[in-house]
Amino acid sequence: MRMDRTLVPSASPVFAMPDPTTQSNYLDISSTHIVLDWVIDWNEKCLTGIATHHLVAHTDQVNRAV
């Protein structure tokens, strides 16, 4: 099933239709940058690493990212 999401015009990207199946607070917080620290082992065909997200809260009530 394909579901198109339309962005609501605002200062921050907010989806017009919230996801009713999630318990996360993705509408209140977003990632502004992602720093990837990868190690690629071409012989083993393996990718390992860390992704560090830089987050911004869109409301004052955010005290954690879920």
C-alpha positions in Angstrom: 0.0 0.0 0.0 1.4 3.4 -1.0 0.7 6.4 1.2 1.7 9.9 0.1 2.4 12.4 2.8 2.0 16.1 2.1 4.1 18.6 4.1 2.2 21.3 6.0 3.6 24.7 5.4 5.4 25.7 8.6 8.8 26.6 10.1 9.5 22.9 10.6 8.7 19.9 8.4 5.5 18.4 9.8 3.5 15.6 8.1 -0.1 16.5 7.5 -1.3 13.0 8.5 0.2 11.7 11.8 1.1 8.0 12.0 -1.6 6.4 14.3 0.5 3.3 14.9 3.5 4.9 16.5 4.1 5.9 20.1 7.1 8.1 19.2 7.1 11.9 19.4 8.4 12.4 15.8 6.1 15.5 15.3 7.7 17.2 18.3 11.4 16.5 17.5 13.5 16.2 14.3 17.0 15.5 13.2 18.8 18.4 11.7 22.1 16.6 10.9 23.3 13.0 10.9 27.0 12.3 11.3 28.0 8.9 9.9 31.2 7.2 11.1 31.5 4.1 8.9 34.0 1.3 8.5 33.7 -0.6 5.2 35.2 -4.1 5.0 35.2 -4.7 1.2 36.6 -8.2 1.6 33.9 -9.3 4.1 31.2 -7.1 2.3 30.4 -5.6 5.7 29.5 -2.1 6.7 29.7 -1.2 10.4 29.5 2.2 12.2 27.7 4.7 14.1 25.1 7.4 13.2 24.9 10.4 15.5 21.8 12.5 15.2 21.7 16.2 16.0 18.1 16.9 17.2 16.0 19.9 17.6 12.8 20.1 19.7 9.8 21.9 18.2 8.0 22.4 21.5 9.1 23.3 25.0 7.5 20.1 26.4 10.0 17.7 24.8 12.2 16.1 27.4 13.3 13.0 25.4 13.3 11.5 21.9 11.1 8.5 21.5 
